[in-house]
Amino acid sequence: MIVVLAPGLLTTVQDLGRPGWRAAGVPAGGAMDPWAARAANRLVGNPDGAALLEATLTGPVVRFERAAAVAWVAGDMEAAIDGAPAAGERMHRLAAGATLALGRARRGARCWLAVAGGIDVPELLGSRSTDLAGRFGGLEGRPLAAGDRLPVGGAAESPPRALEPGFARSLGVPRFGLVPGPDGSAEAIEELVAGEWLVAARSDRRGVRVERPGGGGGSRWERPGGGELRSQGTLPGAVQRPPSGEAILLGVDAPVTGGYPWVAQIAAAEVGRLAHLPPGARLRFEVIDFEEADRRWARRERELELGVLG
Amino acid sequence: MLRVAERSLLVRFGEVSLEQAVARAQALVAALCVEKAAVKGEWVLGAGNVLIVCDGATPSELARIEALLAELAAATEGAPWPPRDASRRVHEVPVDYGGEAGPDLAEVARRVGFSEAEVVARQAGAEYVVAFVGFSPGFPYLIGLPSELELPRRDSPRPRVPAGSVAIAGPFAGIYPSATPGGWHLLGRTEGALFDARRSPPNALAPGDRVRFVPRSIAGREA
């Protein structure tokens, strides 16, 4: 068992999500950056889809009742094992009774903490992920709280591994390749690509809101042709333009349908980068085509393969 | 039909009437269920559109799915509304209207120019059909709201709408399955789980199902 001594700001159990239930209104969810979660699992010898903890801005303090192998990836969170500073992005073996304290994220926004054997909460609709809107999955469908106890699955001993530093740094690159969306136009995409955007405070797993630096919401955005859009299916990585002028970059927990114009779509390989943007971060978009988006996905798979050093 | 991501396609039906567009979208989903093996993926019904997500497909498989979709979508022309499917369940939803359970009933009554009792009578007097499930797990968008009750959403959404809230916005009625933020007008509240991840299927109301609201009380007085 893992005992939660302090939960951190918002820590949830996640795996690679539950695709297949969108028709019931259930988003796929899962780790907000699947690349980082997969890397954390590989560091401790888990399969990619093992459940782990996703921490936000400030990490949790947890005690391990049994000896465990752990690794945490991304966010450059302050970290200590039984009071001694410890480095992220590599496997650590903990003795029974050890306490791991994750602190503030010094870079990025989120961190994934994997434990060999995975967090063994029950599977619901094919996943152990926490669905905060539906209030199910993970631990009772909610973020961790002090006093929670998390079961850990059995695991064979695996050799220690570490992330190649270049791979770790590449997780949070604040640049996003865009393909056109169903409500986009050349002008709408040009406007997105011109200059920097700033992450607003009202951002979470459902969506990252961005606005123009210094300009609040920026100019009001009018849908070409005008009129109300009929609600339609949406995807994580969709770039929506509400009339207020800001843009919303949909996250993994975004509702499965939405009514704002969907002007562009972030390349699938780069949607996970949204997880690393704290309020105030700056980001840029660039236009790519579907073939380039596919190449980026294949390249990312190769980089993950090469990025876990054992 | 539009390609909206590396492996996703969006089919939109351009009918001016919401009902006719929703009828075609539901007919397309019914056809997709028959062709499940050929369409590797899942789909999301919207208000007269269908998003098809085929994450595992190769580019050539996607091209084949696109051609099949075009054929299936064309065949939905003239699909009837409400859908002619006698097997569809009719759900009766008991509702406590007004008061604490429906904090917007008084304002809605004022804006549409009826008494609270008249709003309840009209809203509960209609038969609804589930158009699609979206917004949050299990949230049904219901078509059938009398047009005299149509109002735009609230100017600012509530940060937390209680689970079971029966609400209206635009041409739709809906029921919040869990406590979430929400911008619809809250007329009342019902009990019973609209969504349960331990159940199969997890959503109690599915597209094409019929729904009737049955007033149980209005502002604390038995209806």
Interface residues (C-beta under 8 A of the other chain):
Chain A: P19 G20 W21 R22 A23 A24 G25 V26 L124 L125 D131 A133 G134 R135 F136 G137 V179 G181 P182 E228 R230 S231 Q232 G233 T234 L235 G237 A238 P255 V256 T257 W262 Q265 A267 A268 F290 A293 D294 W297
Chain B: L2 R3 V4 A5 E6 R7 S8 L10 R12 L18 A21 V29 E42 W43 V44 L45 G46 A47 G48 N49 V50 L51 V53 D55 P59 F132 V133 G134 F135 S136 P137 G138 F139 Y141 G170 P177 S178 A179 T180 F195 A197 R198 P201 P202 N203
